[in-house]
Amino acid sequence: MTTKEDRNELTLEDYKTLFEGLYPQLCELAYKYLNDLECSKDLVEEVFVNVWEDGIVFENENHTTSYFYKAVKNTCLNYLKNKTQTFK
């Protein structure tokens, strides 16, 4: 992972293609943790927005896929952790 200054930034079209390719798989992953389809979709979209807003770019496709899977997993775990703490 690098910043915009180190590499060429993804164009909006590149980012759209990335989103369309990974979104269904990432929603399935999130659903396995959350058992709530709408919440899963929201959290996956949040991860994509954060990556776009932070200007994160990747060295290659493998890094990109791995990053998104880890980010979605961690976002789901944080969501569940915060949800559990709310009920205590």
PDB file of N, CA, C and O in Angstrom:
ATOM      1  N   MET A   1       0.845  -1.175   0.000  1.00  0.00           N
ATOM      2  CA  MET A   1       0.000   0.000   0.000  1.00  0.00           C
ATOM      3  C   MET A   1       0.890   1.237   0.000  1.00  0.00           C
ATOM      4  O   MET A   1       1.868   1.312   0.743  1.00  0.00           O
ATOM      5  N   THR A   2       0.543   2.189  -0.830  1.00  0.00           N
ATOM      6  CA  THR A   2       1.286   3.434  -0.907  1.00  0.00           C
ATOM      7  C   THR A   2       0.308   4.588  -1.008  1.00  0.00           C
ATOM      8  O   THR A   2      -0.898   4.378  -1.133  1.00  0.00           O
ATOM      9  N   THR A   3       0.819   5.788  -0.956  1.00  0.00           N
ATOM     10  CA  THR A   3      -0.037   6.958  -1.077  1.00  0.00           C
ATOM     11  C   THR A   3      -0.050   7.445  -2.514  1.00  0.00           C
ATOM     12  O   THR A   3       0.696   6.951  -3.360  1.00  0.00           O
ATOM     13  N   LYS A   4      -0.905   8.416  -2.775  1.00  0.00           N
ATOM     14  CA  LYS A   4      -1.035   8.971  -4.128  1.00  0.00           C
ATOM     15  C   LYS A   4       0.287   9.501  -4.659  1.00  0.00           C
ATOM     16  O   LYS A   4       0.561   9.406  -5.856  1.00  0.00           O
ATOM     17  N   GLU A   5       1.103  10.055  -3.783  1.00  0.00           N
ATOM     18  CA  GLU A   5       2.338  10.670  -4.226  1.00  0.00           C
ATOM     19  C   GLU A   5       3.336   9.639  -4.760  1.00  0.00           C
ATOM     20  O   GLU A   5       4.172   9.964  -5.603  1.00  0.00           O
ATOM     21  N   ASP A   6       3.251   8.385  -4.265  1.00  0.00           N
ATOM     22  CA  ASP A   6       4.210   7.361  -4.650  1.00  0.00           C
ATOM     23  C   ASP A   6       3.853   6.669  -5.959  1.00  0.00           C
ATOM     24  O   ASP A   6       4.741   6.189  -6.664  1.00  0.00           O
ATOM     25  N   ARG A   7       2.581   6.612  -6.291  1.00  0.00           N
ATOM     26  CA  ARG A   7       2.122   5.865  -7.458  1.00  0.00           C
ATOM     27  C   ARG A   7       1.069   6.678  -8.201  1.00  0.00           C
ATOM     28  O   ARG A   7       0.568   7.687  -7.705  1.00  0.00           O
ATOM     29  N   ASN A   8       0.752   6.214  -9.392  1.00  0.00           N
ATOM     30  CA  ASN A   8      -0.337   6.842 -10.128  1.00  0.00           C
ATOM     31  C   ASN A   8      -1.653   6.537  -9.440  1.00  0.00           C
ATOM     32  O   ASN A   8      -1.919   5.399  -9.053  1.00  0.00           O
ATOM     33  N   GLU A   9      -2.452   7.540  -9.296  1.00  0.00           N
ATOM     34  CA  GLU A   9      -3.748   7.411  -8.646  1.00  0.00           C
ATOM     35  C   GLU A   9      -4.725   6.679  -9.573  1.00  0.00           C
ATOM     36  O   GLU A   9      -4.678   6.847 -10.792  1.00  0.00           O
ATOM     37  N   LEU A  10      -5.610   5.867  -8.986  1.00  0.00           N
ATOM     38  CA  LEU A  10      -6.646   5.208  -9.774  1.00  0.00           C
ATOM     39  C   LEU A  10      -7.616   6.247 -10.307  1.00  0.00           C
ATOM     40  O   LEU A  10      -7.979   7.193  -9.609  1.00  0.00           O
ATOM     41  N   THR A  11      -8.026   6.059 -11.542  1.00  0.00           N
ATOM     42  CA  THR A  11      -9.062   6.927 -12.086  1.00  0.00           C
ATOM     43  C   THR A  11     -10.407   6.482 -11.530  1.00  0.00           C
ATOM     44  O   THR A  11     -10.525   5.392 -10.972  1.00  0.00           O
ATOM     45  N   LEU A  12     -11.397   7.312 -11.681  1.00  0.00           N
ATOM     46  CA  LEU A  12     -12.737   6.964 -11.227  1.00  0.00           C
ATOM     47  C   LEU A  12     -13.228   5.709 -11.946  1.00  0.00           C
ATOM     48  O   LEU A  12     -13.894   4.869 -11.342  1.00  0.00           O
ATOM     49  N   GLU A  13     -12.906   5.580 -13.218  1.00  0.00           N
ATOM     50  CA  GLU A  13     -13.300   4.392 -13.985  1.00  0.00           C
ATOM     51  C   GLU A  13     -12.609   3.136 -13.463  1.00  0.00           C
ATOM     52  O   GLU A  13     -13.237   2.084 -13.341  1.00  0.00           O
ATOM     53  N   ASP A  14     -11.320   3.245 -13.154  1.00  0.00           N
ATOM     54  CA  ASP A  14     -10.588   2.110 -12.570  1.00  0.00           C
ATOM     55  C   ASP A  14     -11.213   1.702 -11.240  1.00  0.00           C
ATOM     56  O   ASP A  14     -11.388   0.519 -10.950  1.00  0.00           O
ATOM     57  N   TYR A  15     -11.536   2.697 -10.453  1.00  0.00           N
ATOM     58  CA  TYR A  15     -12.107   2.439  -9.130  1.00  0.00           C
ATOM     59  C   TYR A  15     -13.485   1.794  -9.252  1.00  0.00           C
ATOM     60  O   TYR A  15     -13.829   0.901  -8.477  1.00  0.00           O
ATOM     61  N   LYS A  16     -14.265   2.247 -10.221  1.00  0.00           N
ATOM     62  CA  LYS A  16     -15.591   1.664 -10.464  1.00  0.00           C
ATOM     63  C   LYS A  16     -15.458   0.197 -10.853  1.00  0.00           C
ATOM     64  O   LYS A  16     -16.227  -0.639 -10.380  1.00  0.00           O
ATOM     65  N   THR A  17     -14.506  -0.120 -11.697  1.00  0.00           N
ATOM     66  CA  THR A  17     -14.263  -1.500 -12.110  1.00  0.00           C
ATOM     67  C   THR A  17     -13.848  -2.356 -10.916  1.00  0.00           C
ATOM     68  O   THR A  17     -14.304  -3.490 -10.769  1.00  0.00           O
ATOM     69  N   LEU A  18     -12.991  -1.814 -10.075  1.00  0.00           N
ATOM     70  CA  LEU A  18     -12.567  -2.504  -8.864  1.00  0.00           C
ATOM     71  C   LEU A  18     -13.761  -2.775  -7.949  1.00  0.00           C
ATOM     72  O   LEU A  18     -13.919  -3.882  -7.434  1.00  0.00           O
ATOM     73  N   PHE A  19     -14.581  -1.774  -7.755  1.00  0.00           N
ATOM     74  CA  PHE A  19     -15.770  -1.910  -6.915  1.00  0.00           C
ATOM     75  C   PHE A  19     -16.693  -2.996  -7.457  1.00  0.00           C
ATOM     76  O   PHE A  19     -17.135  -3.869  -6.709  1.00  0.00           O
ATOM     77  N   GLU A  20     -16.982  -2.945  -8.746  1.00  0.00           N
ATOM     78  CA  GLU A  20     -17.895  -3.914  -9.353  1.00  0.00           C
ATOM     79  C   GLU A  20     -17.345  -5.339  -9.277  1.00  0.00           C
ATOM     80  O   GLU A  20     -18.115  -6.294  -9.179  1.00  0.00           O
ATOM     81  N   GLY A  21     -16.034  -5.488  -9.322  1.00  0.00           N
ATOM     82  CA  GLY A  21     -15.423  -6.809  -9.264  1.00  0.00           C
ATOM     83  C   GLY A  21     -15.385  -7.412  -7.874  1.00  0.00           C
ATOM     84  O   GLY A  21     -15.556  -8.620  -7.713  1.00  0.00           O
ATOM     85  N   LEU A  22     -15.161  -6.576  -6.866  1.00  0.00           N
ATOM     86  CA  LEU A  22     -14.990  -7.083  -5.500  1.00  0.00           C
ATOM     87  C   LEU A  22     -16.234  -6.990  -4.629  1.00  0.00           C
ATOM     88  O   LEU A  22     -16.373  -7.753  -3.673  1.00  0.00           O
ATOM     89  N   TYR A  23     -17.127  -6.084  -4.937  1.00  0.00           N
ATOM     90  CA  TYR A  23     -18.270  -5.810  -4.062  1.00  0.00           C
ATOM     91  C   TYR A  23     -19.098  -7.056  -3.716  1.00  0.00           C
ATOM     92  O   TYR A  23     -19.372  -7.274  -2.536  1.00  0.00           O
ATOM     93  N   PRO A  24     -19.506  -7.878  -4.683  1.00  0.00           N
ATOM     94  CA  PRO A  24     -20.332  -9.038  -4.321  1.00  0.00           C
ATOM     95  C   PRO A  24     -19.615 -10.008  -3.374  1.00  0.00           C
ATOM     96  O   PRO A  24     -20.217 -10.498  -2.418  1.00  0.00           O
ATOM     97  N   GLN A  25     -18.356 -10.280  -3.632  1.00  0.00           N
ATOM     98  CA  GLN A  25     -17.577 -11.191  -2.793  1.00  0.00           C
ATOM     99  C   GLN A  25     -17.408 -10.633  -1.385  1.00  0.00           C
ATOM    100  O   GLN A  25     -17.513 -11.365  -0.401  1.00  0.00           O
ATOM    101  N   LEU A  26     -17.148  -9.348  -1.301  1.00  0.00           N
ATOM    102  CA  LEU A  26     -16.945  -8.724   0.002  1.00  0.00           C
ATOM    103  C   LEU A  26     -18.242  -8.655   0.805  1.00  0.00           C
ATOM    104  O   LEU A  26     -18.226  -8.758   2.031  1.00  0.00           O
ATOM    105  N   CYS A  27     -19.358  -8.482   0.113  1.00  0.00           N
ATOM    106  CA  CYS A  27     -20.658  -8.517   0.802  1.00  0.00           C
ATOM    107  C   CYS A  27     -20.924  -9.902   1.379  1.00  0.00           C
ATOM    108  O   CYS A  27     -21.447 -10.026   2.487  1.00  0.00           O
ATOM    109  N   GLU A  28     -20.566 -10.936   0.635  1.00  0.00           N
ATOM    110  CA  GLU A  28     -20.715 -12.300   1.149  1.00  0.00           C
ATOM    111  C   GLU A  28     -19.851 -12.522   2.380  1.00  0.00           C
ATOM    112  O   GLU A  28     -20.295 -13.128   3.355  1.00  0.00           O
ATOM    113  N   LEU A  29     -18.626 -12.035   2.337  1.00  0.00           N
ATOM    114  CA  LEU A  29     -17.739 -12.152   3.494  1.00  0.00           C
ATOM    115  C   LEU A  29     -18.338 -11.437   4.701  1.00  0.00           C
ATOM    116  O   LEU A  29     -18.394 -11.999   5.795  1.00  0.00           O
ATOM    117  N   ALA A  30     -18.777 -10.222   4.505  1.00  0.00           N
ATOM    118  CA  ALA A  30     -19.356  -9.447   5.608  1.00  0.00           C
ATOM    119  C   ALA A  30     -20.605 -10.131   6.155  1.00  0.00           C
ATOM    120  O   ALA A  30     -20.830 -10.141   7.365  1.00  0.00           O
ATOM    121  N   TYR A  31     -21.403 -10.692   5.283  1.00  0.00           N
ATOM    122  CA  TYR A  31     -22.627 -11.367   5.707  1.00  0.00           C
ATOM    123  C   TYR A  31     -22.327 -12.564   6.602  1.00  0.00           C
ATOM    124  O   TYR A  31     -23.091 -12.854   7.522  1.00  0.00           O
ATOM    125  N   LYS A  32     -21.231 -13.254   6.344  1.00  0.00           N
ATOM    126  CA  LYS A  32     -20.838 -14.388   7.188  1.00  0.00           C
ATOM    127  C   LYS A  32     -20.575 -13.946   8.626  1.00  0.00           C
ATOM    128  O   LYS A  32     -20.787 -14.715   9.563  1.00  0.00           O
ATOM    129  N   TYR A  33     -20.121 -12.731   8.797  1.00  0.00           N
ATOM    130  CA  TYR A  33     -19.872 -12.205  10.141  1.00  0.00           C
ATOM    131  C   TYR A  33     -21.131 -11.599  10.762  1.00  0.00           C
ATOM    132  O   TYR A  33     -21.364 -11.740  11.962  1.00  0.00           O
ATOM    133  N   LEU A  34     -21.930 -10.934   9.955  1.00  0.00           N
ATOM    134  CA  LEU A  34     -23.002 -10.096  10.495  1.00  0.00           C
ATOM    135  C   LEU A  34     -24.402 -10.705  10.405  1.00  0.00           C
ATOM    136  O   LEU A  34     -25.285 -10.338  11.180  1.00  0.00           O
ATOM    137  N   ASN A  35     -24.610 -11.618   9.481  1.00  0.00           N
ATOM    138  CA  ASN A  35     -25.944 -12.196   9.246  1.00  0.00           C
ATOM    139  C   ASN A  35     -27.005 -11.126   9.006  1.00  0.00           C
ATOM    140  O   ASN A  35     -28.160 -11.284   9.401  1.00  0.00           O
ATOM    141  N   ASP A  36     -26.606 -10.053   8.365  1.00  0.00           N
ATOM    142  CA  ASP A  36     -27.513  -8.947   8.042  1.00  0.00           C
ATOM    143  C   ASP A  36     -27.049  -8.377   6.704  1.00  0.00           C
ATOM    144  O   ASP A  36     -26.010  -7.722   6.618  1.00  0.00           O
ATOM    145  N   LEU A  37     -27.839  -8.640   5.663  1.00  0.00           N
ATOM    146  CA  LEU A  37     -27.417  -8.271   4.315  1.00  0.00           C
ATOM    147  C   LEU A  37     -27.266  -6.765   4.137  1.00  0.00           C
ATOM    148  O   LEU A  37     -26.275  -6.310   3.566  1.00  0.00           O
ATOM    149  N   GLU A  38     -28.225  -5.991   4.614  1.00  0.00           N
ATOM    150  CA  GLU A  38     -28.157  -4.531   4.439  1.00  0.00           C
ATOM    151  C   GLU A  38     -26.975  -3.938   5.198  1.00  0.00           C
ATOM    152  O   GLU A  38     -26.285  -3.057   4.684  1.00  0.00           O
ATOM    153  N   CYS A  39     -26.744  -4.405   6.391  1.00  0.00           N
ATOM    154  CA  CYS A  39     -25.598  -3.926   7.170  1.00  0.00           C
ATOM    155  C   CYS A  39     -24.293  -4.324   6.476  1.00  0.00           C
ATOM    156  O   CYS A  39     -23.340  -3.546   6.443  1.00  0.00           O
ATOM    157  N   SER A  40     -24.256  -5.529   5.928  1.00  0.00           N
ATOM    158  CA  SER A  40     -23.065  -5.993   5.209  1.00  0.00           C
ATOM    159  C   SER A  40     -22.759  -5.087   4.032  1.00  0.00           C
ATOM    160  O   SER A  40     -21.615  -4.679   3.831  1.00  0.00           O
ATOM    161  N   LYS A  41     -23.782  -4.775   3.258  1.00  0.00           N
ATOM    162  CA  LYS A  41     -23.597  -3.886   2.109  1.00  0.00           C
ATOM    163  C   LYS A  41     -23.093  -2.513   2.549  1.00  0.00           C
ATOM    164  O   LYS A  41     -22.193  -1.949   1.927  1.00  0.00           O
ATOM    165  N   ASP A  42     -23.669  -1.985   3.613  1.00  0.00           N
ATOM    166  CA  ASP A  42     -23.262  -0.673   4.109  1.00  0.00           C
ATOM    167  C   ASP A  42     -21.798  -0.659   4.543  1.00  0.00           C
ATOM    168  O   ASP A  42     -21.061   0.279   4.236  1.00  0.00           O
ATOM    169  N   LEU A  43     -21.381  -1.705   5.259  1.00  0.00           N
ATOM    170  CA  LEU A  43     -20.004  -1.737   5.737  1.00  0.00           C
ATOM    171  C   LEU A  43     -19.006  -1.890   4.593  1.00  0.00           C
ATOM    172  O   LEU A  43     -17.929  -1.294   4.621  1.00  0.00           O
ATOM    173  N   VAL A  44     -19.361  -2.688   3.589  1.00  0.00           N
ATOM    174  CA  VAL A  44     -18.470  -2.848   2.427  1.00  0.00           C
ATOM    175  C   VAL A  44     -18.362  -1.517   1.680  1.00  0.00           C
ATOM    176  O   VAL A  44     -17.270  -1.118   1.275  1.00  0.00           O
ATOM    177  N   GLU A  45     -19.466  -0.846   1.503  1.00  0.00           N
ATOM    178  CA  GLU A  45     -19.434   0.462   0.841  1.00  0.00           C
ATOM    179  C   GLU A  45     -18.595   1.450   1.638  1.00  0.00           C
ATOM    180  O   GLU A  45     -17.865   2.256   1.061  1.00  0.00           O
ATOM    181  N   GLU A  46     -18.695   1.393   2.950  1.00  0.00           N
ATOM    182  CA  GLU A  46     -17.905   2.273   3.815  1.00  0.00           C
ATOM    183  C   GLU A  46     -16.412   2.042   3.606  1.00  0.00           C
ATOM    184  O   GLU A  46     -15.634   2.994   3.559  1.00  0.00           O
ATOM    185  N   VAL A  47     -16.016   0.787   3.480  1.00  0.00           N
ATOM    186  CA  VAL A  47     -14.600   0.475   3.240  1.00  0.00           C
ATOM    187  C   VAL A  47     -14.146   1.075   1.910  1.00  0.00           C
ATOM    188  O   VAL A  47     -13.075   1.679   1.839  1.00  0.00           O
ATOM    189  N   PHE A  48     -14.940   0.917   0.871  1.00  0.00           N
ATOM    190  CA  PHE A  48     -14.581   1.480  -0.440  1.00  0.00           C
ATOM    191  C   PHE A  48     -14.486   3.005  -0.369  1.00  0.00           C
ATOM    192  O   PHE A  48     -13.563   3.595  -0.931  1.00  0.00           O
ATOM    193  N   VAL A  49     -15.414   3.633   0.303  1.00  0.00           N
ATOM    194  CA  VAL A  49     -15.387   5.099   0.425  1.00  0.00           C
ATOM    195  C   VAL A  49     -14.132   5.543   1.165  1.00  0.00           C
ATOM    196  O   VAL A  49     -13.475   6.502   0.760  1.00  0.00           O
ATOM    197  N   ASN A  50     -13.799   4.849   2.244  1.00  0.00           N
ATOM    198  CA  ASN A  50     -12.608   5.212   3.012  1.00  0.00           C
ATOM    199  C   ASN A  50     -11.335   5.082   2.178  1.00  0.00           C
ATOM    200  O   ASN A  50     -10.452   5.937   2.250  1.00  0.00           O
ATOM    201  N   VAL A  51     -11.244   4.022   1.393  1.00  0.00           N
ATOM    202  CA  VAL A  51     -10.062   3.845   0.536  1.00  0.00           C
ATOM    203  C   VAL A  51      -9.982   4.974  -0.487  1.00  0.00           C
ATOM    204  O   VAL A  51      -8.910   5.530  -0.726  1.00  0.00           O
ATOM    205  N   TRP A  52     -11.118   5.309  -1.087  1.00  0.00           N
ATOM    206  CA  TRP A  52     -11.144   6.387  -2.084  1.00  0.00           C
ATOM    207  C   TRP A  52     -10.762   7.726  -1.447  1.00  0.00           C
ATOM    208  O   TRP A  52      -9.927   8.458  -1.978  1.00  0.00           O
ATOM    209  N   GLU A  53     -11.378   8.036  -0.310  1.00  0.00           N
ATOM    210  CA  GLU A  53     -11.126   9.325   0.345  1.00  0.00           C
ATOM    211  C   GLU A  53      -9.704   9.439   0.872  1.00  0.00           C
ATOM    212  O   GLU A  53      -9.129  10.528   0.882  1.00  0.00           O
ATOM    213  N   ASP A  54      -9.131   8.315   1.313  1.00  0.00           N
ATOM    214  CA  ASP A  54      -7.761   8.334   1.830  1.00  0.00           C
ATOM    215  C   ASP A  54      -6.714   8.308   0.724  1.00  0.00           C
ATOM    216  O   ASP A  54      -5.522   8.481   0.979  1.00  0.00           O
ATOM    217  N   GLY A  55      -7.172   8.090  -0.509  1.00  0.00           N
ATOM    218  CA  GLY A  55      -6.246   8.085  -1.639  1.00  0.00           C
ATOM    219  C   GLY A  55      -5.287   6.916  -1.647  1.00  0.00           C
ATOM    220  O   GLY A  55      -4.165   7.030  -2.139  1.00  0.00           O
ATOM    221  N   ILE A  56      -5.725   5.788  -1.104  1.00  0.00           N
ATOM    222  CA  ILE A  56      -4.871   4.611  -1.061  1.00  0.00           C
ATOM    223  C   ILE A  56      -4.797   3.990  -2.449  1.00  0.00           C
ATOM    224  O   ILE A  56      -5.814   3.786  -3.113  1.00  0.00           O
ATOM    225  N   VAL A  57      -3.579   3.695  -2.869  1.00  0.00           N
ATOM    226  CA  VAL A  57      -3.370   2.983  -4.124  1.00  0.00           C
ATOM    227  C   VAL A  57      -2.525   1.754  -3.822  1.00  0.00           C
ATOM    228  O   VAL A  57      -1.887   1.675  -2.772  1.00  0.00           O
ATOM    229  N   PHE A  58      -2.521   0.817  -4.724  1.00  0.00           N
ATOM    230  CA  PHE A  58      -1.921  -0.479  -4.451  1.00  0.00           C
ATOM    231  C   PHE A  58      -0.866  -0.829  -5.484  1.00  0.00           C
ATOM    232  O   PHE A  58      -0.892  -0.357  -6.621  1.00  0.00           O
ATOM    233  N   GLU A  59       0.067  -1.676  -5.051  1.00  0.00           N
ATOM    234  CA  GLU A  59       1.163  -2.073  -5.928  1.00  0.00           C
ATOM    235  C   GLU A  59       0.689  -2.977  -7.058  1.00  0.00           C
ATOM    236  O   GLU A  59       1.143  -2.856  -8.196  1.00  0.00           O
ATOM    237  N   ASN A  60      -0.226  -3.884  -6.733  1.00  0.00           N
ATOM    238  CA  ASN A  60      -0.734  -4.798  -7.755  1.00  0.00           C
ATOM    239  C   ASN A  60      -2.099  -5.330  -7.327  1.00  0.00           C
ATOM    240  O   ASN A  60      -2.592  -5.004  -6.247  1.00  0.00           O
ATOM    241  N   GLU A  61      -2.698  -6.143  -8.175  1.00  0.00           N
ATOM    242  CA  GLU A  61      -4.056  -6.637  -7.926  1.00  0.00           C
ATOM    243  C   GLU A  61      -4.138  -7.517  -6.688  1.00  0.00           C
ATOM    244  O   GLU A  61      -5.136  -7.471  -5.968  1.00  0.00           O
ATOM    245  N   ASN A  62      -3.109  -8.315  -6.425  1.00  0.00           N
ATOM    246  CA  ASN A  62      -3.122  -9.170  -5.230  1.00  0.00           C
ATOM    247  C   ASN A  62      -3.151  -8.347  -3.953  1.00  0.00           C
ATOM    248  O   ASN A  62      -3.881  -8.678  -3.019  1.00  0.00           O
ATOM    249  N   HIS A  63      -2.374  -7.288  -3.903  1.00  0.00           N
ATOM    250  CA  HIS A  63      -2.383  -6.415  -2.725  1.00  0.00           C
ATOM    251  C   HIS A  63      -3.751  -5.769  -2.554  1.00  0.00           C
ATOM    252  O   HIS A  63      -4.240  -5.623  -1.434  1.00  0.00           O
ATOM    253  N   THR A  64      -4.357  -5.388  -3.655  1.00  0.00           N
ATOM    254  CA  THR A  64      -5.661  -4.739  -3.624  1.00  0.00           C
ATOM    255  C   THR A  64      -6.705  -5.673  -3.029  1.00  0.00           C
ATOM    256  O   THR A  64      -7.426  -5.298  -2.104  1.00  0.00           O
ATOM    257  N   THR A  65      -6.786  -6.875  -3.554  1.00  0.00           N
ATOM    258  CA  THR A  65      -7.775  -7.844  -3.078  1.00  0.00           C
ATOM    259  C   THR A  65      -7.546  -8.174  -1.612  1.00  0.00           C
ATOM    260  O   THR A  65      -8.490  -8.185  -0.822  1.00  0.00           O
ATOM    261  N   SER A  66      -6.314  -8.441  -1.248  1.00  0.00           N
ATOM    262  CA  SER A  66      -6.001  -8.760   0.151  1.00  0.00           C
ATOM    263  C   SER A  66      -6.371  -7.616   1.078  1.00  0.00           C
ATOM    264  O   SER A  66      -6.949  -7.829   2.144  1.00  0.00           O
ATOM    265  N   TYR A  67      -6.038  -6.411   0.670  1.00  0.00           N
ATOM    266  CA  TYR A  67      -6.345  -5.246   1.494  1.00  0.00           C
ATOM    267  C   TYR A  67      -7.844  -5.128   1.741  1.00  0.00           C
ATOM    268  O   TYR A  67      -8.272  -4.928   2.878  1.00  0.00           O
ATOM    269  N   PHE A  68      -8.639  -5.248   0.690  1.00  0.00           N
ATOM    270  CA  PHE A  68     -10.087  -5.105   0.843  1.00  0.00           C
ATOM    271  C   PHE A  68     -10.675  -6.215   1.708  1.00  0.00           C
ATOM    272  O   PHE A  68     -11.545  -5.949   2.537  1.00  0.00           O
ATOM    273  N   TYR A  69     -10.221  -7.440   1.533  1.00  0.00           N
ATOM    274  CA  TYR A  69     -10.727  -8.530   2.371  1.00  0.00           C
ATOM    275  C   TYR A  69     -10.403  -8.284   3.843  1.00  0.00           C
ATOM    276  O   TYR A  69     -11.263  -8.460   4.706  1.00  0.00           O
ATOM    277  N   LYS A  70      -9.178  -7.882   4.128  1.00  0.00           N
ATOM    278  CA  LYS A  70      -8.788  -7.606   5.514  1.00  0.00           C
ATOM    279  C   LYS A  70      -9.551  -6.414   6.076  1.00  0.00           C
ATOM    280  O   LYS A  70      -9.983  -6.434   7.228  1.00  0.00           O
ATOM    281  N   ALA A  71      -9.716  -5.386   5.268  1.00  0.00           N
ATOM    282  CA  ALA A  71     -10.422  -4.190   5.724  1.00  0.00           C
ATOM    283  C   ALA A  71     -11.885  -4.502   6.035  1.00  0.00           C
ATOM    284  O   ALA A  71     -12.422  -4.022   7.033  1.00  0.00           O
ATOM    285  N   VAL A  72     -12.528  -5.298   5.191  1.00  0.00           N
ATOM    286  CA  VAL A  72     -13.928  -5.661   5.437  1.00  0.00           C
ATOM    287  C   VAL A  72     -14.023  -6.531   6.684  1.00  0.00           C
ATOM    288  O   VAL A  72     -14.901  -6.320   7.520  1.00  0.00           O
ATOM    289  N   LYS A  73     -13.142  -7.491   6.813  1.00  0.00           N
ATOM    290  CA  LYS A  73     -13.148  -8.346   8.005  1.00  0.00           C
ATOM    291  C   LYS A  73     -12.983  -7.504   9.264  1.00  0.00           C
ATOM    292  O   LYS A  73     -13.748  -7.655  10.217  1.00  0.00           O
ATOM    293  N   ASN A  74     -11.998  -6.625   9.273  1.00  0.00           N
ATOM    294  CA  ASN A  74     -11.754  -5.793  10.452  1.00  0.00           C
ATOM    295  C   ASN A  74     -12.913  -4.836  10.728  1.00  0.00           C
ATOM    296  O   ASN A  74     -13.249  -4.589  11.886  1.00  0.00           O
ATOM    297  N   THR A  75     -13.516  -4.305   9.691  1.00  0.00           N
ATOM    298  CA  THR A  75     -14.663  -3.419   9.865  1.00  0.00           C
ATOM    299  C   THR A  75     -15.827  -4.182  10.483  1.00  0.00           C
ATOM    300  O   THR A  75     -16.519  -3.658  11.356  1.00  0.00           O
ATOM    301  N   CYS A  76     -16.046  -5.406  10.038  1.00  0.00           N
ATOM    302  CA  CYS A  76     -17.118  -6.240  10.604  1.00  0.00           C
ATOM    303  C   CYS A  76     -16.843  -6.557  12.074  1.00  0.00           C
ATOM    304  O   CYS A  76     -17.733  -6.460  12.919  1.00  0.00           O
ATOM    305  N   LEU A  77     -15.605  -6.935  12.363  1.00  0.00           N
ATOM    306  CA  LEU A  77     -15.265  -7.253  13.752  1.00  0.00           C
ATOM    307  C   LEU A  77     -15.406  -6.034  14.656  1.00  0.00           C
ATOM    308  O   LEU A  77     -15.882  -6.149  15.785  1.00  0.00           O
ATOM    309  N   ASN A  78     -14.997  -4.882  14.170  1.00  0.00           N
ATOM    310  CA  ASN A  78     -15.165  -3.650  14.952  1.00  0.00           C
ATOM    311  C   ASN A  78     -16.641  -3.327  15.166  1.00  0.00           C
ATOM    312  O   ASN A  78     -17.045  -2.901  16.249  1.00  0.00           O
ATOM    313  N   TYR A  79     -17.428  -3.532  14.137  1.00  0.00           N
ATOM    314  CA  TYR A  79     -18.874  -3.294  14.238  1.00  0.00           C
ATOM    315  C   TYR A  79     -19.481  -4.206  15.299  1.00  0.00           C
ATOM    316  O   TYR A  79     -20.253  -3.756  16.146  1.00  0.00           O
ATOM    317  N   LEU A  80     -19.129  -5.485  15.248  1.00  0.00           N
ATOM    318  CA  LEU A  80     -19.664  -6.432  16.230  1.00  0.00           C
ATOM    319  C   LEU A  80     -19.182  -6.106  17.645  1.00  0.00           C
ATOM    320  O   LEU A  80     -19.944  -6.216  18.606  1.00  0.00           O
ATOM    321  N   LYS A  81     -17.942  -5.713  17.766  1.00  0.00           N
ATOM    322  CA  LYS A  81     -17.395  -5.339  19.062  1.00  0.00           C
ATOM    323  C   LYS A  81     -18.139  -4.138  19.646  1.00  0.00           C
ATOM    324  O   LYS A  81     -18.509  -4.138  20.820  1.00  0.00           O
ATOM    325  N   ASN A  82     -18.352  -3.121  18.819  1.00  0.00           N
ATOM    326  CA  ASN A  82     -19.062  -1.929  19.272  1.00  0.00           C
ATOM    327  C   ASN A  82     -20.523  -2.233  19.573  1.00  0.00           C
ATOM    328  O   ASN A  82     -21.091  -1.684  20.516  1.00  0.00           O
ATOM    329  N   LYS A  83     -21.122  -3.092  18.789  1.00  0.00           N
ATOM    330  CA  LYS A  83     -22.514  -3.473  19.005  1.00  0.00           C
ATOM    331  C   LYS A  83     -22.644  -4.224  20.338  1.00  0.00           C
ATOM    332  O   LYS A  83     -23.596  -3.995  21.085  1.00  0.00           O
ATOM    333  N   THR A  84     -21.705  -5.107  20.635  1.00  0.00           N
ATOM    334  CA  THR A  84     -21.721  -5.871  21.879  1.00  0.00           C
ATOM    335  C   THR A  84     -21.512  -4.946  23.085  1.00  0.00           C
ATOM    336  O   THR A  84     -22.163  -5.111  24.117  1.00  0.00           O
ATOM    337  N   GLN A  85     -20.609  -3.981  22.952  1.00  0.00           N
ATOM    338  CA  GLN A  85     -20.339  -3.055  24.054  1.00  0.00           C
ATOM    339  C   GLN A  85     -21.541  -2.165  24.338  1.00  0.00           C
ATOM    340  O   GLN A  85     -21.738  -1.736  25.475  1.00  0.00           O
ATOM    341  N   THR A  86     -22.338  -1.886  23.329  1.00  0.00           N
ATOM    342  CA  THR A  86     -23.513  -1.056  23.500  1.00  0.00           C
ATOM    343  C   THR A  86     -24.547  -1.740  24.395  1.00  0.00           C
ATOM    344  O   THR A  86     -25.262  -1.080  25.149  1.00  0.00           O
ATOM    345  N   PHE A  87     -24.616  -3.067  24.304  1.00  0.00           N
ATOM    346  CA  PHE A  87     -25.604  -3.812  25.062  1.00  0.00           C
ATOM    347  C   PHE A  87     -25.155  -4.153  26.470  1.00  0.00           C
ATOM    348  O   PHE A  87     -25.951  -4.694  27.238  1.00  0.00           O
ATOM    349  N   LYS A  88     -23.944  -3.870  26.838  1.00  0.00           N
ATOM    350  CA  LYS A  88     -23.449  -4.201  28.194  1.00  0.00           C
ATOM    351  C   LYS A  88     -23.880  -3.156  29.193  1.00  0.00           C
ATOM    352  O   LYS A  88     -23.559  -3.265  30.377  1.00  0.00           O
TER     353      LYS A  88
END
